[in-house]
Amino acid sequence: MIGKKDIDKFYNSKTIAVIGASRNKRKYGNMLFAELQKKGFNVIPVNPNTKEINGKQAYSSIKDIKENVDAAIIIVPSAQQEKVARECVEKGIKQIWMHEHIMKGVTNPLALAVVANSGATLITGFCPFMFMPATGFPHNIHRAILGLFGALPK
């Protein structure tokens, strides 16, 4: 069960990789990466199709990053989730947030099992924007609605 302490620990991570970061400013992967950057997080973009995103060096794989990575957000299509989850676990990442789509959650149960069986903290079922420090509209409203229905992590 995901707890508020798990989410707080995630956002207190020193370095966060965004796997599925995008160059396209209209895509979720770019918006999430850019917002983390704006809030001062040390974020590393991972995307095999580019060398740079928003002025930061992008890596083809989490395995290519030399520095220590404390946490990762995986926002890749279902077909890639298991491979990416396995690479995160092999790298020793202990905080993993998997998010595919607000309405679908994560659709690859094998990817979830890889993380769950590794002992790493797995956060899923919630949009990372909802819990980001000092988040604004519409994410704060989304979080408030879930709170009204008792659906927020405790």
ABEGO torsion letter per residue (X at the ends): XBBAAAAAAAAABABBBBBGBBABAABAAAAAAAAAAAAGBBBBBBBAABABBGGBBBBABAAABABBBABBBBBBBAAAAAAAAAAAAAAGBABBBBBABAAAEBABAAAAAAAAAAGBBBBBGBBAAAABBGBBOAAAAAAAAAAAAGABBX
